[in-house]
Amino acid sequence: MKTKQIAYVAVLAALTCVLTAYLQYPLENRGYIHVGDSIIILAAILFGKRAGALVGAIGSTLADIISGAAIWAPYTFVIKLVLGYLSGVANEKKGKMKAGIYAICGIILIAGYYLAEVIITSGNFIAPLYSIYGSVIQYILSLIIGILLGRRLERYVR
């Protein structure tokens, strides 16, 4: 990575952290919806899979830690690292392949947080079901915002 790209990754990780930790829509199950994932997708579009992975892992994990949800941090690190990396892979593809990889990203995010919540709640497979709709909304909203921002900003960073 070039120095300029490292600086962009750092800024985007910080923006992911802020949007995740402080710009939230709370859900009745103590979870929340945020658009921090849109910045992960944006980073992957603008700078590739490695940058997307770093922005996702660092920014989202820091958000968990500073917002009092540190128990989620290890799971978030892995899930968002994969989300960022695969978003970068998707951006390298065209058509149905691109859409398919973005769909896989959504499945990984939703299933990953479901399984994390099962572990955190000591094996309760029922309670985490209530979180799925929030994860679906969050991912779709973030995907749309990330792709739209990426299309608008791509010409300025290349």
Secondary structure, 3 states (H helix, E strand, C coil): CCHHHHHHHHHHHHHHHHHHHHCEEECCCCCEEECHHHHHHHHHHHHCHHHHHHHHHHHHHHHHHHCCCHHHHHHHHHHHHHHHHHHHHHHCCCHHHHHHHHHHHHHHHHHHHHHHHHHHCCCCCCHHHHHHHHHHHHHHHHHHHHHHHHHHHHHHHC
